[in-house]
Amino acid sequence: MKTCGRLATIVAALVFVSVGTATAQEKVVSERTLTTQTGWWQYHNVKPQQLSGFVDQHKARIIDLDVNRASPLRMSATMVANSGPHASGWWWYYGLTAQQVSDKLEQHKARLLDVDPYLVDGALRFAVVMVPNTGKKAVGWWWYYGQTPQQLSAKLDKHKARLVDIERYRDGNQVRYAAIMISNQGSKATGWWWYYGQTGAQVKERISQHHARLLDVERYGAGGNQRFDIILVPNTGSTAVRWWWYYGLSGQQLLEEARRHGARLFDIEPPQEGASGYAGIMIDNGMTRSGDCGGQMANVDREVVKWMKKYNIPGAAAAVVKGDNLVYACAFGYANLKTGEEVEPLDLFRLASISKPITSSAIRNLRDDSKLALSDKMLDRLGSAKPAEPYKDNRLEDITIQNLLDHKGGLESDQDGLRPDVLFGPGCRRARNRASVELQKHHPLHVPKRETELRAGWRYRRQGRFEFRVLYSRPHRRSARRQTL
């Protein structure tokens, strides 16, 4: 049995869920669009032979492939389970010339899903991922390399096409692009935008301007010279999806953030030209779960997952008791983002604010037993923990137990660096409780504008600490535990 607490600290990122007028959505690159839960994996800076082993191990297919360096050859990739919604024929190759890429495409009657150019002893080579381009999934498409942005724009206009993959590389001293484009006409047409040489702030502005999400990103440069090349697609209306993008993280950190969000990484970009860390784009992938989930309680599953997504909760557990019977117990997400250890139904979580109704119930039991009154002054019930006078605010003497229960005590948030948690780690020790009481006498009370206003977050906790001190002073501790817990 393990105890689940707060996990890794979130690093800066952007997350978007756009809503508004419905717009035609991405309909071709399903690998970067579908949010149906599926198995997925990412590997960074590995040998091609290792990547092949991972594909076989997971019965997966690669959906994004990038070269970290040409010699010795190292690659990064994302892959999905080759079953269910992502089941497809596919092929991948590396070290090919442009002619060899064309030959393989013709051989398989395929189109490129991803392309990454790199130089080997000055000669241009390609790492590629292909999927079939036949039947109902067939689309008009083209691929190019050695292009400037202006040349790409001309070809997009010529073919009435849109970009789905763009790769920046250097050929000598010249910056060039390889790109995959597909026809943007007929039933599979969609709005889209692409930009190059953008700052991070400009990327954010473009996303907001178009109510869009990233389909592909290239990142290069460092510091003030850091720039991005991006492809955007609409993310509005009923088909909008949750998605996130990060940059400047290690491969492990990207994986941890994907686990945190219940997402899957579909684009991973190794650093280029002085950039540090990886860039990555991820999309909603449901939430892992275990235990007695779904069935007649499927609505509970959905609500828990919705709440976790909204507040970036990496792990949770929910249970429903009817009478004396446990009728539902389901665990969601991860207990450890680093190792990928999942939450299980019997895992322990910190008590946190569940302590509030327990405290309230126990105090009322003591009142019913005539061992205290809700009108009693808080300070009078603190016993030896009562701070010596004088007080910064004399109204501290007027606070009653009822005021604490109603969160109207006016006790302010954490001050002078004192951790406000009541039950977390050192915060539950008697010495810390005494320090909290002693500290409060040096600060004025916070008086709400309205009598019904509730204090938020830390203020609850500080009042909670006083409540616990009243409840568990020696005369009442044993009876409170027996009757309430």
C-alpha positions as MATLAB code, in Angstrom:
seq = 'MKTCGRLATIVAALVFVSVGTATAQEKVVSERTLTTQTGWWQYHNVKPQQLSGFVDQHKARIIDLDVNRASPLRMSATMVANSGPHASGWWWYYGLTAQQVSDKLEQHKARLLDVDPYLVDGALRFAVVMVPNTGKKAVGWWWYYGQTPQQLSAKLDKHKARLVDIERYRDGNQVRYAAIMISNQGSKATGWWWYYGQTGAQVKERISQHHARLLDVERYGAGGNQRFDIILVPNTGSTAVRWWWYYGLSGQQLLEEARRHGARLFDIEPPQEGASGYAGIMIDNGMTRSGDCGGQMANVDREVVKWMKKYNIPGAAAAVVKGDNLVYACAFGYANLKTGEEVEPLDLFRLASISKPITSSAIRNLRDDSKLALSDKMLDRLGSAKPAEPYKDNRLEDITIQNLLDHKGGLESDQDGLRPDVLFGPGCRRARNRASVELQKHHPLHVPKRETELRAGWRYRRQGRFEFRVLYSRPHRRSARRQTL';
ca = [
       0.000    0.000    0.000;
       1.373    3.418   -0.859;
       0.541    6.977    0.130;
      -0.237    9.459   -2.616;
       0.605   13.105   -2.082;
       1.465   16.092   -4.219;
       3.646   15.031   -7.137;
       6.152   16.881   -9.311;
       5.895   20.638   -9.670;
       4.370   21.746  -12.975;
       6.714   23.585  -15.275;
       5.537   26.433  -17.472;
       3.312   25.332  -20.315;
       0.384   26.354  -22.417;
      -2.916   24.519  -22.380;
      -5.894   25.403  -24.486;
      -9.476   24.235  -24.880;
     -11.148   26.578  -27.330;
     -14.879   27.006  -27.598;
     -16.939   29.005  -30.051;
     -18.457   28.690  -33.472;
     -17.970   25.218  -34.911;
     -15.280   25.036  -37.582;
     -14.180   22.176  -39.796;
     -11.690   20.146  -37.782;
      -8.626   18.085  -38.645;
      -9.842   14.997  -40.578;
      -6.736   13.414  -42.064;
      -3.958   13.203  -39.485;
      -5.921   11.117  -36.986;
      -2.719   10.259  -35.127;
      -2.603   13.893  -33.996;
      -6.335   14.308  -33.457;
      -8.082   11.281  -31.934;
      -8.688   11.430  -28.180;
     -10.023    7.890  -27.849;
      -7.919    6.386  -25.079;
      -5.079    4.263  -26.402;
      -1.709    2.914  -25.359;
       1.176    5.169  -26.276;
       4.915    5.457  -25.688;
       7.722    7.940  -26.274;
      11.455    7.388  -26.448;
      14.187    9.958  -26.842;
      17.786    9.806  -28.014;
      17.836    6.045  -28.652;
      19.433    3.858  -31.325;
      17.273    2.801  -34.299;
      17.683   -0.837  -33.245;
      16.308    0.010  -29.807;
      13.372    1.778  -31.393;
      12.588   -1.324  -33.455;
      12.629   -3.378  -30.274;
      10.170   -1.036  -28.573;
       7.834   -1.203  -31.563;
       7.792   -5.009  -31.368;
       7.490   -5.015  -27.580;
       4.423   -2.774  -27.532;
       2.859   -3.939  -30.806;
       2.911   -0.276  -31.719;
       3.529    1.982  -34.674;
       5.578    5.170  -34.849;
       3.648    8.380  -35.495;
       6.451   10.917  -35.055;
      10.160   10.387  -35.754;
      13.033   12.815  -35.300;
      16.793   12.521  -35.555;
      18.715   13.817  -32.535;
      22.076   13.461  -34.260;
      23.418   11.732  -37.346;
      26.622   10.192  -35.974;
      26.217    8.041  -34.087;
      22.587    7.928  -35.208;
      20.169    8.656  -32.385;
      16.427    9.166  -32.649;
      13.376   10.260  -30.702;
       9.895    8.986  -31.424;
       6.324    8.776  -30.242;
       4.195    5.714  -30.939;
       0.657    4.438  -30.400;
      -0.766    0.952  -30.007;
      -1.384   -0.428  -33.469;
      -4.882   -1.572  -32.589;
      -8.335   -0.106  -32.143;
      -8.721    3.454  -33.447;
      -5.081    3.675  -34.560;
      -4.771    0.282  -36.273;
      -3.077    0.748  -39.636;
      -0.510   -0.637  -41.971;
       2.700    1.350  -41.753;
       6.399    1.405  -42.551;
       9.394    3.313  -41.305;
      12.893    3.807  -42.683;
      16.019    5.826  -42.039;
      19.166    6.592  -44.019;
      17.262    6.840  -47.321;
      18.011    9.155  -50.206;
      15.157   11.165  -51.700;
      14.907    8.691  -54.583;
      14.767    5.747  -52.198;
      11.945    7.457  -50.278;
       9.989    7.824  -53.523;
      10.631    4.182  -54.407;
       9.330    2.987  -51.037;
       6.243    5.157  -51.341;
       5.448    3.675  -54.732;
       6.162    0.159  -53.503;
       3.726    0.457  -50.584;
       1.178    2.727  -52.285;
       1.688    4.972  -49.305;
       1.965    8.580  -48.212;
       4.369   10.122  -45.746;
       3.147   10.655  -42.205;
       6.425   12.143  -41.001;
       9.767   13.072  -42.536;
      13.010   14.245  -40.956;
      16.040   15.207  -43.087;
      19.598   14.959  -41.773;
      23.110   15.058  -43.179;
      25.546   12.127  -43.241;
      29.042   13.156  -44.359;
      27.463   16.094  -46.193;
      24.893   13.922  -48.004;
      21.185   14.461  -47.356;
      19.320   11.494  -45.879;
      15.789   11.008  -44.617;
      14.076    9.224  -41.754;
      10.443    8.635  -42.668;
       7.175    7.103  -41.475;
       4.634    5.942  -44.086;
       0.978    4.875  -43.989;
      -1.217    3.409  -46.756;
      -2.866    5.881  -49.118;
      -5.526    3.688  -50.634;
      -9.283    3.206  -50.309;
     -11.416    5.594  -48.257;
      -8.370    7.059  -46.526;
      -6.638    8.062  -49.750;
      -5.857   11.773  -50.101;
      -4.015   13.913  -52.579;
      -0.626   14.740  -51.135;
       2.891   15.974  -51.927;
       6.259   16.158  -50.219;
       9.191   18.477  -50.810;
      12.631   19.182  -49.439;
      15.282   21.881  -49.988;
      12.578   24.546  -49.886;
      12.489   28.117  -48.626;
       9.306   29.345  -46.933;
       8.453   31.319  -50.056;
       8.830   28.250  -52.271;
       6.626   26.254  -49.918;
       3.953   28.951  -50.044;
       3.975   28.845  -53.840;
       3.526   25.065  -53.866;
       0.708   25.256  -51.329;
      -1.111   27.714  -53.585;
      -0.453   25.581  -56.648;
      -1.878   22.410  -55.114;
      -4.587   24.120  -53.016;
      -3.037   22.198  -50.149;
      -2.191   22.566  -46.471;
       0.844   21.552  -44.438;
       0.701   18.663  -41.973;
       4.421   18.317  -41.250;
       7.316   20.726  -41.526;
      10.999   20.125  -40.759;
      13.709   22.759  -40.673;
      17.310   21.821  -41.407;
      20.580   23.311  -42.600;
      22.211   22.338  -45.861;
      25.599   23.970  -45.567;
      24.919   27.545  -44.500;
      21.437   27.548  -45.996;
      18.263   27.038  -43.957;
      15.895   24.781  -45.835;
      12.625   23.012  -45.170;
      11.205   19.592  -45.870;
       7.429   19.392  -45.737;
       4.419   17.165  -46.245;
       1.238   18.715  -47.611;
      -2.195   17.316  -48.387;
      -5.062   18.497  -50.555;
      -7.314   20.932  -48.714;
     -10.377   20.548  -50.879;
     -13.609   18.589  -50.642;
     -14.935   16.822  -47.562;
     -11.559   16.703  -45.831;
     -10.823   20.401  -46.099;
     -10.192   22.379  -42.931;
      -9.044   25.779  -41.827;
      -5.347   25.963  -41.064;
      -2.441   28.377  -40.614;
       1.325   28.191  -40.622;
       4.009   30.592  -39.445;
       7.780   30.523  -39.231;
      10.323   32.458  -37.164;
       7.871   33.125  -34.325;
       8.753   33.944  -30.732;
       7.067   32.051  -27.900;
       4.816   35.051  -27.254;
       3.834   35.199  -30.918;
       2.948   31.503  -30.914;
       0.621   32.105  -27.991;
      -0.958   35.048  -29.801;
      -1.510   33.019  -32.981;
      -3.160   30.209  -31.057;
      -5.514   32.647  -29.354;
      -6.159   34.630  -32.526;
      -7.267   31.583  -34.511;
      -8.857   29.592  -31.651;
      -6.499   26.865  -32.782;
      -4.198   24.130  -31.556;
      -0.728   23.133  -32.678;
      -0.485   20.279  -35.162;
       3.291   20.514  -35.564;
       6.111   22.603  -34.128;
       9.794   23.179  -34.869;
      11.933   24.940  -32.241;
      15.446   26.289  -32.627;
      17.811   28.865  -31.144;
      18.433   29.940  -27.565;
      17.585   32.886  -25.323;
      16.338   35.902  -27.228;
      17.031   34.091  -30.503;
      14.658   31.214  -29.759;
      12.105   30.794  -32.536;
       9.314   28.454  -33.584;
       7.845   27.255  -36.874;
       4.267   26.107  -36.385;
       1.251   24.552  -38.093;
      -2.164   25.293  -36.574;
      -5.604   23.763  -37.044;
      -8.972   24.919  -35.610;
      -9.944   23.791  -32.124;
     -13.448   25.142  -31.612;
     -17.024   24.028  -31.116;
     -18.188   20.602  -30.036;
     -15.094   18.876  -31.415;
     -12.564   20.998  -29.497;
     -10.072   18.893  -27.572;
      -7.831   19.454  -24.591;
      -4.209   19.777  -25.560;
      -0.927   21.033  -24.158;
       2.481   22.022  -25.449;
       5.795   22.377  -23.671;
       9.352   23.291  -24.559;
      12.690   23.342  -22.795;
      12.009   20.083  -20.948;
      13.901   16.826  -20.826;
      12.334   13.778  -22.449;
      11.521   12.430  -18.973;
       9.828   15.685  -17.989;
       7.692   15.590  -21.123;
       6.612   12.085  -20.204;
       5.746   13.163  -16.664;
       3.648   16.092  -17.887;
       1.777   13.819  -20.286;
       1.007   11.495  -17.378;
      -0.097   14.441  -15.259;
      -2.621   15.563  -17.861;
      -3.799   12.122  -18.885;
      -2.488   12.967  -22.345;
      -0.416   11.339  -25.051;
       2.531   12.960  -26.746;
       2.167   13.039  -30.520;
       5.037   15.352  -31.485;
       8.496   15.427  -29.898;
      11.194   17.775  -31.161;
      14.869   17.432  -30.147;
      16.767   20.704  -29.581;
      18.241   22.503  -32.577;
      20.806   25.276  -32.962;
      21.475   25.990  -29.309;
      18.012   25.272  -27.934;
      17.944   23.345  -24.673;
      15.564   20.508  -23.951;
      12.761   19.106  -26.051;
       9.543   20.610  -27.351;
       6.417   18.499  -27.454;
       2.697   18.608  -28.222;
       0.232   16.365  -26.421;
      -3.476   15.680  -26.680;
      -6.110   14.358  -24.293;
      -5.948   10.578  -23.871;
      -8.531    9.956  -21.166;
      -7.188    8.701  -17.839;
      -5.802    5.368  -16.740;
      -8.022    3.614  -14.203;
      -8.187    0.441  -12.169;
     -10.590   -1.252   -9.785;
     -14.364   -1.537   -9.943;
     -14.917    1.206  -12.517;
     -17.602    1.995  -15.070;
     -20.751   -0.077  -15.367;
     -23.714    1.558  -13.669;
     -21.323    4.079  -12.158;
     -19.864    5.204  -15.486;
     -21.158    8.723  -14.841;
     -18.990    8.882  -11.733;
     -15.984    7.870  -13.830;
     -16.662   10.662  -16.278;
     -17.143   13.313  -13.608;
     -13.949   12.341  -11.777;
     -11.924   12.434  -14.997;
     -13.484   15.768  -15.967;
     -12.499   17.217  -12.593;
      -8.965   15.825  -12.852;
      -8.510   17.343  -16.303;
      -9.830   20.716  -15.199;
      -7.477   21.022  -12.238;
      -4.472   19.022  -13.550;
      -4.846   16.343  -10.884;
      -2.436   13.479  -11.684;
      -3.993   10.830   -9.432;
      -7.286   10.246   -7.620;
      -9.528    7.572   -6.178;
     -13.313    7.570   -5.717;
     -15.563    5.300   -3.687;
     -19.331    5.084   -3.140;
     -20.877    3.404   -0.103;
     -24.555    2.425   -0.013;
     -25.667    1.355    3.422;
     -22.879   -0.852    4.704;
     -21.735   -1.932    1.239;
     -18.961   -0.564   -0.926;
     -20.624   -0.369   -4.346;
     -17.939    1.502   -6.283;
     -14.170    1.893   -5.908;
     -12.128    3.196   -8.819;
      -8.597    4.601   -9.014;
      -7.487    7.088  -11.650;
      -4.156    8.340  -12.974;
      -0.706    8.104  -11.436;
       0.683    7.883   -7.908;
       4.205    8.570   -9.201;
       4.696   10.575  -12.380;
       8.371    9.690  -12.642;
       8.022    5.896  -12.481;
       4.555    5.658  -14.030;
       3.197    3.830  -10.983;
      -0.584    4.028  -11.206;
      -3.014    4.760   -8.390;
      -4.819    1.697   -7.003;
      -8.193    1.666   -5.197;
      -6.666    0.895   -1.768;
      -3.966    3.574   -1.898;
      -3.910    6.141    0.914;
      -4.260    9.868    0.254;
      -3.660   12.795    2.554;
      -6.757   13.669    4.533;
      -6.697   17.364    3.604;
     -10.068   19.148    3.868;
     -11.915   15.954    4.788;
     -10.668   16.878    8.256;
     -13.132   19.788    8.335;
     -16.412   17.837    8.612;
     -14.725   15.370   10.995;
     -13.657   18.252   13.232;
     -17.069   19.878   13.020;
     -18.855   16.660   13.909;
     -16.530   15.942   16.822;
     -16.967   19.426   18.285;
     -20.740   19.123   18.082;
     -20.547   15.775   19.860;
     -18.621   17.472   22.644;
     -21.260   20.168   22.785;
     -24.029   17.565   23.008;
     -22.136   15.967   25.908;
     -21.977   19.376   27.603;
     -18.178   19.300   27.521;
     -17.988   22.611   25.702;
     -20.262   25.248   24.212;
     -20.057   26.706   20.736;
     -20.171   30.131   22.346;
     -16.944   29.408   24.247;
     -14.069   31.722   23.440;
     -11.381   30.095   21.334;
      -8.527   31.388   23.486;
     -10.113   30.061   26.653;
     -10.117   26.572   25.167;
      -6.476   26.586   24.062;
      -5.204   25.760   27.501;
      -1.422   25.916   27.718;
      -1.219   26.870   24.029;
      -2.921   30.202   24.686;
      -0.528   33.001   23.670;
       0.459   35.606   26.175;
      -0.958   39.084   25.878;
      -0.845   41.703   24.449;
      -2.387   40.934   21.050;
      -1.973   42.917   17.844;
      -5.759   42.807   17.455;
      -7.820   42.596   20.645;
     -10.693   41.069   18.712;
      -8.755   37.819   18.828;
     -10.209   37.406   22.311;
     -13.767   37.536   20.925;
     -13.470   34.627   18.491;
     -15.751   31.750   19.481;
     -15.749   28.093   18.517;
     -18.872   28.825   16.468;
     -16.940   31.486   14.530;
     -14.286   28.909   13.677;
     -16.854   26.353   12.504;
     -18.501   28.999   10.305;
     -15.139   30.231    8.935;
     -15.903   33.698   10.233;
     -13.048   33.962   12.677;
     -11.156   36.488   10.556;
      -7.936   34.507   10.860;
      -5.650   35.489    8.013;
      -3.599   33.370    5.606;
      -0.094   32.007    6.122;
       2.371   34.659    7.233;
       6.115   34.896    7.799;
       6.699   31.640    5.939;
       4.841   29.413    8.421;
       3.438   26.457    6.527;
      -0.370   26.529    6.926;
      -1.123   22.825    6.414;
      -2.889   21.221    9.358;
      -2.209   17.563    8.713;
       0.627   17.477    6.185;
       4.008   16.351    7.448;
       5.533   18.596   10.126;
       2.444   20.820   10.000;
       0.509   18.414   12.244;
       3.011   18.475   15.113;
       1.995   20.121   18.335;
       4.977   22.460   18.222;
       3.815   23.826   14.873;
       0.263   24.267   16.173;
       1.626   26.241   19.113;
       3.754   28.335   16.723;
       0.691   29.100   14.621;
      -1.267   30.302   17.645;
       1.695   32.356   18.870;
       2.160   33.892   15.443;
      -1.433   34.972   15.033;
      -1.300   37.284   18.037;
       1.196   39.467   16.136;
      -1.107   40.105   13.181;
      -4.456   41.855   12.747;
      -7.582   39.863   11.908;
      -9.065   39.809    8.454;
     -12.632   41.119    8.706;
     -14.919   40.133    5.827;
     -17.034   42.753    4.094;
     -20.082   40.503    4.386;
     -20.919   38.339    7.355;
     -21.525   35.375    5.023;
     -18.207   35.653    3.186;
     -16.067   32.520    3.488;
     -12.326   32.641    3.764;
     -10.507   30.632    1.115;
      -7.685   28.120    1.065;
      -5.032   28.902    3.653;
      -7.433   30.840    5.863;
      -9.539   27.732    6.258;
      -6.426   25.841    7.263;
      -5.350   28.302    9.883;
      -8.796   28.244   11.463;
      -8.665   24.495   11.106;
      -5.498   24.459   13.197;
      -7.245   26.326   16.000;
     -10.197   23.943   15.744;
      -7.915   20.949   16.103;
      -6.224   22.478   19.103;
      -9.596   22.994   20.798;
     -10.814   19.535   19.903;
      -7.725   17.603   20.923;
      -6.837   19.364   24.127;
      -6.398   16.686   26.790;
      -9.884   16.694   28.396;
     -11.647   15.936   25.102;
      -9.234   14.002   22.880;
     -10.251   10.470   23.855;
     -14.012   10.976   23.752;
     -13.809   12.840   20.449;
     -11.894   10.024   18.806;
     -14.211    7.386   20.223;
     -17.472    9.063   19.262;
     -16.512   10.533   15.919;
     -13.782    8.373   14.413;
];
